[in-house]
Every structure is written in C-alpha cells, then in structure tokens.
Amino acid sequence: NITGDIYIKDAEGYFRYQARSDDMIISAGYNIAGPEVETVLLTHPAVAECGVVGQPDDERGQIVKAYVVLNQGFAADAALTRTLQEYVKSAVAPFKYPRAVEYVTSLPRTETGKLQRFELRRKAAESAASKLAS
C-alpha cells in the first residue's frame, strides 16, 4: 500500500511521520521535510503563516524556500530574513534553514483552508527559471 507518506524508524522501533513524499525537499543530498521547517517558523512572533517548498537550484538540486505572511508590526526586510534563517538553524539541523524567503500577503489555499503547496512549488519553479533567464 503506497500512501505517499514518509516515515522514519527511530532507535526504539517506532515509526515517526515526516511528511508527504511530494513535500520532501532534497537539497545537496539531504532530505528535508517542508512541514518541519514550517512548524519552526510558525513559532517565531513575526510569522503569521508560512509555506515551505523546494525551489530548483543548479548547485544543490533544490533549496529550501519559505513563503512567509508576517504579523502586523514586522517589516519584510533583509534583517528579518537573516533572523528567521538563524531562528530555524537554532531549532533544527542547520542544513534545513530556508536559503530563500519570500514575503507574501497571503498563501494559496483550498476552499477548506488547506495550504496548496503545489502552487507554491510552481511559483518557486517559475522564480528559479526567471533567475536563470536573467
């Protein structure tokens, strides 16, 4: 039975859910669960909402890219980007931090409110393609 879910088996033999297989980011050979990075970002006071996906990258295969909706009172600038990156590095393995952060006013959602990561992946791919073209 193929569910599309990825689990890891811990030292005690228990299976722990990581992410959907299409939500996994493979960057420089590392497997990174986008929802794990989202969980960390959502604990930062500046972040109201976020979505994390892989963005195509020539050097690494993919990089971790975070789309972030800010809470009121926070400015979308380079200083905040560095702060969020360091925040993630301090909470999970450093290779999982978002190398790219894009601030948005809203995230694509279904009618029931579920995050449409496929739309974020499409947007990230278009962003990577436009950087290559320029």
Buried (B, 14 or more C-beta within 10 A) or exposed (E): EEEEEBEEEEEEEEEEEBBBEEBBBEBEEBEBBBBBBBBBBEEBEBBBBBBBBBBBBEEBBBBBBBBBBBEEEBEBEEEBBEBBBEBBBEBBEEBBBBBBBBBBEEBBEEEEEEBEBEBBBEBBBEBBEEEEEE
